[in-house]
Structures are given as C-alpha cells and as structure tokens.
Amino acid sequence: MPYSPEQMHELDVLIRFNLESSHFQGIKVHHNANPEVIEAVKRLHAKGLITQVDGGYLTDLGRKAAEHAQILLLILGPAYEKAS
C-alpha cells in the first residue's frame, strides 16, 4: 500500500527537525504556511509525535519517528547508492 499524500506531508514535517543538536530544537508552523503542512502538523500533534498543535518539540515517540524518517530519506537518496 503506497503512502497517502497526508502521510507524505507528515514525513516531510518530521524530516525538518534537527536531530543533530544536543539541544532540543522545535519548529513553529505559522498560520500562513502551506495548508497541507498546517494539517500535517495538527495530525502529528494528535498522534502524540509533537508537543504543540502548531509545531513545538518532538515527543519521545516523535523523535523515534523523525529518526526513522530521516534515515529512510538518507538511504533512498542518491548519495547512499554511491557510498555502497
């Protein structure tokens, strides 16, 4: 079963979080952002992956999801093929 457009928008939001920093960094989605992004952030909040309805910080579960999303993006990227 392919990813739905809604899931793709949620993944896109998850890969925006900076996981490299030792300090927690959140995101803020403003009211004039792309409507698909606004709705994706609301869904991620409802699923317990982020702390605020307009962004905020990753929860523990959200951090794991973001890590997996970012690793998947790396694996599927062209640089991974060349490194193998």
C-alpha positions as CSV (number, residue, x, y, z in Angstrom):
1,M,0.0,0.0,0.0
2,P,1.6,3.3,-1.0
3,Y,1.9,6.3,1.3
4,S,-1.0,8.6,1.2
5,P,-0.5,12.3,0.4
6,E,-1.3,13.1,4.1
7,Q,1.4,10.7,5.3
8,M,3.9,12.2,2.9
9,H,3.3,15.6,4.3
10,E,3.7,14.3,7.8
11,L,7.0,12.7,6.8
12,D,8.1,16.0,5.3
13,V,7.4,17.7,8.6
14,L,9.4,15.1,10.5
15,I,12.5,15.5,8.4
16,R,12.6,19.2,9.2
17,F,13.5,18.6,12.8
18,N,17.2,19.0,13.6
19,L,18.3,15.8,15.4
20,E,22.0,16.6,15.3
21,S,21.9,19.2,18.0
22,S,22.4,18.3,21.6
23,H,19.8,21.0,22.4
24,F,16.2,20.3,21.7
25,Q,15.0,22.4,18.8
26,G,11.4,22.8,17.8
27,I,9.6,24.1,14.8
28,K,6.8,26.7,14.5
29,V,4.3,26.5,11.7
30,H,2.7,29.9,11.1
31,H,-0.9,30.4,10.0
32,N,0.2,31.5,6.5
33,A,2.1,28.2,5.9
34,N,1.1,25.8,3.2
35,P,-2.3,24.3,4.2
36,E,-1.0,20.8,3.8
37,V,1.8,21.4,6.2
38,I,-0.5,23.0,8.8
39,E,-2.8,20.0,8.6
40,A,0.1,17.6,8.8
41,V,1.4,19.3,12.0
42,K,-2.1,19.0,13.5
43,R,-2.2,15.3,12.7
44,L,1.3,14.7,14.2
45,H,0.2,16.5,17.4
46,A,-3.0,14.4,17.6
47,K,-0.8,11.3,17.2
48,G,1.4,12.4,20.0
49,L,4.5,12.9,17.9
50,I,4.9,16.7,18.6
51,T,4.0,18.8,21.6
52,Q,2.0,21.6,20.1
53,V,-0.7,21.9,17.5
54,D,1.4,24.4,15.6
55,G,4.7,22.6,15.9
56,G,6.7,22.7,19.1
57,Y,9.1,19.9,20.1
58,L,9.2,16.2,19.3
59,T,7.9,13.8,21.9
60,D,10.0,10.7,22.6
61,L,7.8,8.8,20.1
62,G,8.1,11.7,17.6
63,R,11.9,11.7,17.9
64,K,12.0,8.0,17.0
65,A,9.7,8.6,14.1
66,A,11.8,11.6,12.9
67,E,15.0,9.5,13.2
68,H,13.5,6.7,11.1
69,A,12.1,9.2,8.5
70,Q,15.5,10.9,8.2
71,I,17.4,7.6,7.9
72,L,14.9,6.5,5.2
73,L,15.5,9.7,3.3
74,L,19.3,9.2,3.5
75,I,19.0,5.5,2.4
76,L,16.8,6.4,-0.5
77,G,18.9,9.4,-1.6
78,P,21.4,9.2,-4.5
79,A,24.4,9.7,-2.1
80,Y,23.7,6.3,-0.4
81,E,23.9,4.4,-3.7
82,K,27.4,5.8,-4.4
83,A,28.6,5.1,-0.9
84,S,27.6,1.4,-1.1
